[in-house]
Amino acid sequence: MLSIRKFQDGDESDLRDIFFNTVRKVNSKDYSEVQVNAWAPVEYDHAAWQQRIRAINPFVAMLDSDIVGYADIQDDGYIDHFFCHWNYQGKGVGKALMHALITAGQQKGLARFYAHASITAKPFFEHFGFQVVKCQQVEIRGQTLTNYVMEKLV
């Protein structure tokens, strides 16, 4: 049974695994090996990751007792992280997370949602009514990656 809950202390390592493996196994179809290695390096600062995840306070998708995705919505409507487990792509995890984000944003009175979506995530965001505002180049650990500023007005 798929359910959505708020982040809990102790989730950080599982969320890092989802982030790392999704970038390496899914986003690698749209980005080079060098780019995905820069985006999701093997070595990382565990304390900084823990602090970042706690700061964004994401929703967590659970399938039975397994974490299968996570996503956040900030007070200004910014979706910073949106990652689904590589083995559960196209199985409703992203849809459930997006609905949780939209509902939470509407409860906060947000009229605009926006994200910096990867090439890989762009069609998913478009499916939920997001439109490209602009294409941009971002630098991550010395590598330049293309992503899209996308927004949804409600």
LUMZASE-937179 format. One record per residue (C-alpha): x, y, z; residue number from 1. Coordinates in pm, whole numbers, plus 32768, in hexadecimal, padded with zeros to 4 digits. Layout:
% LUMZASE-937179
+------+------+------+------+
!    x !    y !    z ! dolo !
+------+------+------+------+
!    X !    Y !    Z !  NUM !
...
+------+------+------+------+
% end
This chain:
% LUMZASE-937179
+------+------+------+------+
!    x !    y !    z ! dolo !
+------+------+------+------+
! 8000 ! 8000 ! 8000 !    1 !
! 8091 ! 8151 ! 7F98 !    2 !
! 807D ! 8266 ! 809A !    3 !
! 8111 ! 83C0 ! 80C5 !    4 !
! 8196 ! 8440 ! 820F !    5 !
! 826F ! 855C ! 8286 !    6 !
! 83E8 ! 8533 ! 82AD !    7 !
! 8460 ! 8495 ! 83F0 !    8 !
! 85B8 ! 84A5 ! 8490 !    9 !
! 8672 ! 8371 ! 841B !   10 !
! 85EF ! 8381 ! 82B4 !   11 !
! 8720 ! 8441 ! 8238 !   12 !
! 87F1 ! 8315 ! 81CC !   13 !
! 86D2 ! 8271 ! 810F !   14 !
! 8685 ! 83BA ! 8060 !   15 !
! 87F2 ! 83DF ! 7FFE !   16 !
! 87EA ! 8281 ! 7F67 !   17 !
! 86B4 ! 82DA ! 7E9C !   18 !
! 874E ! 8423 ! 7E27 !   19 !
! 889D ! 8380 ! 7DCE !   20 !
! 8812 ! 8251 ! 7D19 !   21 !
! 8700 ! 830E ! 7C64 !   22 !
! 87FA ! 8407 ! 7BD8 !   23 !
! 88EF ! 82F0 ! 7B81 !   24 !
! 87F1 ! 81F9 ! 7AF0 !   25 !
! 86D6 ! 82D2 ! 7A66 !   26 !
! 8762 ! 842B ! 7A1A !   27 !
! 888E ! 8387 ! 7974 !   28 !
! 87B8 ! 8359 ! 783B !   29 !
! 87BA ! 84D4 ! 780B !   30 !
! 8907 ! 8539 ! 78A5 !   31 !
! 8A6A ! 84BF ! 786F !   32 !
! 8B22 ! 83E3 ! 7965 !   33 !
! 8BFD ! 850A ! 79C9 !   34 !
! 8AC8 ! 85E1 ! 7A07 !   35 !
! 8A12 ! 84E0 ! 7ADE !   36 !
! 8B52 ! 849B ! 7BA1 !   37 !
! 8B68 ! 8611 ! 7BF0 !   38 !
! 89F5 ! 8627 ! 7C43 !   39 !
! 89F5 ! 84F3 ! 7D24 !   40 !
! 8B5A ! 84B0 ! 7D96 !   41 !
! 8BB3 ! 8373 ! 7E51 !   42 !
! 8C63 ! 843C ! 7F61 !   43 !
! 8B8D ! 853F ! 800F !   44 !
! 8B76 ! 8600 ! 8155 !   45 !
! 8A86 ! 8535 ! 822B !   46 !
! 8A47 ! 8652 ! 8322 !   47 !
! 89FD ! 8749 ! 8207 !   48 !
! 890C ! 8651 ! 8166 !   49 !
! 885D ! 8617 ! 82B0 !   50 !
! 883D ! 878E ! 82E9 !   51 !
! 87BC ! 87C9 ! 8188 !   52 !
! 86B1 ! 86BA ! 819E !   53 !
! 863D ! 8734 ! 82F1 !   54 !
! 8628 ! 8897 ! 8268 !   55 !
! 854F ! 883B ! 813D !   56 !
! 8475 ! 8756 ! 8217 !   57 !
! 83F5 ! 867C ! 80FA !   58 !
! 82CC ! 859C ! 80D2 !   59 !
! 8333 ! 842E ! 80C5 !   60 !
! 8287 ! 8324 ! 7FF3 !   61 !
! 826D ! 81D2 ! 809B !   62 !
! 8215 ! 8089 ! 7FF6 !   63 !
! 81C3 ! 7FAB ! 811C !   64 !
! 82F8 ! 7FE8 ! 81F6 !   65 !
! 83E6 ! 8054 ! 80DF !   66 !
! 8437 ! 81BB ! 8081 !   67 !
! 8401 ! 81DA ! 7F09 !   68 !
! 8413 ! 8352 ! 7ED1 !   69 !
! 841A ! 84AC ! 7F65 !   70 !
! 83C8 ! 8611 ! 7F04 !   71 !
! 83AA ! 8762 ! 7FAE !   72 !
! 82E9 ! 88A5 ! 7F87 !   73 !
! 8377 ! 89E3 ! 801B !   74 !
! 82AD ! 8B09 ! 80A1 !   75 !
! 82D7 ! 8BCA ! 7F5B !   76 !
! 8264 ! 8AA4 ! 7E83 !   77 !
! 83C1 ! 8A2A ! 7E26 !   78 !
! 83E4 ! 88B2 ! 7DF4 !   79 !
! 8553 ! 8877 ! 7E44 !   80 !
! 856D ! 86FA ! 7E47 !   81 !
! 848A ! 8605 ! 7D90 !   82 !
! 8515 ! 84A6 ! 7D73 !   83 !
! 8470 ! 8353 ! 7D45 !   84 !
! 8520 ! 8209 ! 7D7C !   85 !
! 85B0 ! 818C ! 7C33 !   86 !
! 84F3 ! 8040 ! 7C51 !   87 !
! 83A5 ! 80F0 ! 7C82 !   88 !
! 83A4 ! 81E4 ! 7B5E !   89 !
! 8250 ! 81F7 ! 7AB5 !   90 !
! 819D ! 8140 ! 7BD1 !   91 !
! 80E1 ! 8266 ! 7C6E !   92 !
! 81E6 ! 82D2 ! 7D6D !   93 !
! 822B ! 8420 ! 7CC2 !   94 !
! 80B7 ! 845C ! 7C8D !   95 !
! 8070 ! 8424 ! 7DFF !   96 !
! 818E ! 850A ! 7E64 !   97 !
! 8120 ! 861A ! 7D71 !   98 !
! 7FBD ! 860E ! 7DF7 !   99 !
! 8046 ! 862E ! 7F5A !  100 !
! 8117 ! 875D ! 7EF5 !  101 !
! 7FF9 ! 880A ! 7E3F !  102 !
! 7F0A ! 87CC ! 7F62 !  103 !
! 8008 ! 884C ! 8060 !  104 !
! 804D ! 897F ! 7F89 !  105 !
! 7EDD ! 89CC ! 7F5E !  106 !
! 7EAD ! 89B0 ! 80D7 !  107 !
! 7FC1 ! 8AB7 ! 80F8 !  108 !
! 7F08 ! 8B92 ! 7FFD !  109 !
! 8010 ! 8B73 ! 7EED !  110 !
! 7FAD ! 8BE9 ! 7D93 !  111 !
! 80F3 ! 8B7B ! 7CEB !  112 !
! 81C4 ! 8A41 ! 7CF6 !  113 !
! 8319 ! 8A34 ! 7C50 !  114 !
! 8444 ! 894F ! 7C27 !  115 !
! 8590 ! 8931 ! 7B77 !  116 !
! 853E ! 87EF ! 7AC1 !  117 !
! 8641 ! 8710 ! 7A1E !  118 !
! 8625 ! 86A9 ! 78B3 !  119 !
! 85A9 ! 855B ! 7937 !  120 !
! 849F ! 85F2 ! 7A1C !  121 !
! 841D ! 86F5 ! 7923 !  122 !
! 830F ! 8613 ! 7887 !  123 !
! 8297 ! 85AB ! 79E1 !  124 !
! 826C ! 8714 ! 7A4F !  125 !
! 81C3 ! 876A ! 7905 !  126 !
! 80CB ! 864F ! 7942 !  127 !
! 8063 ! 8702 ! 7A82 !  128 !
! 802F ! 8850 ! 79D6 !  129 !
! 8183 ! 88EF ! 7A08 !  130 !
! 8204 ! 89C5 ! 78EC !  131 !
! 8369 ! 8A1B ! 7891 !  132 !
! 83C4 ! 8B7F ! 78F2 !  133 !
! 8528 ! 8B5B ! 7872 !  134 !
! 8639 ! 8A64 ! 7822 !  135 !
! 8774 ! 8AA0 ! 78EA !  136 !
! 88D4 ! 8A1F ! 791C !  137 !
! 8941 ! 89DD ! 7A82 !  138 !
! 8A98 ! 8985 ! 7B02 !  139 !
! 8AC2 ! 8868 ! 7BF7 !  140 !
! 8C1F ! 880C ! 7C6E !  141 !
! 8CBD ! 8891 ! 7B31 !  142 !
! 8BC2 ! 87F6 ! 7A3F !  143 !
! 8AB8 ! 88B5 ! 797D !  144 !
! 895F ! 8814 ! 7976 !  145 !
! 8823 ! 8880 ! 78C3 !  146 !
! 86E1 ! 88A0 ! 7988 !  147 !
! 8598 ! 895C ! 796A !  148 !
! 84F5 ! 8A5D ! 7A48 !  149 !
! 838E ! 89E5 ! 7A43 !  150 !
! 825A ! 8A73 ! 7AE9 !  151 !
! 80EE ! 8A21 ! 7B27 !  152 !
! 7FF7 ! 8B34 ! 7B79 !  153 !
! 7EBF ! 8AD3 ! 7C3E !  154 !
+------+------+------+------+
% end
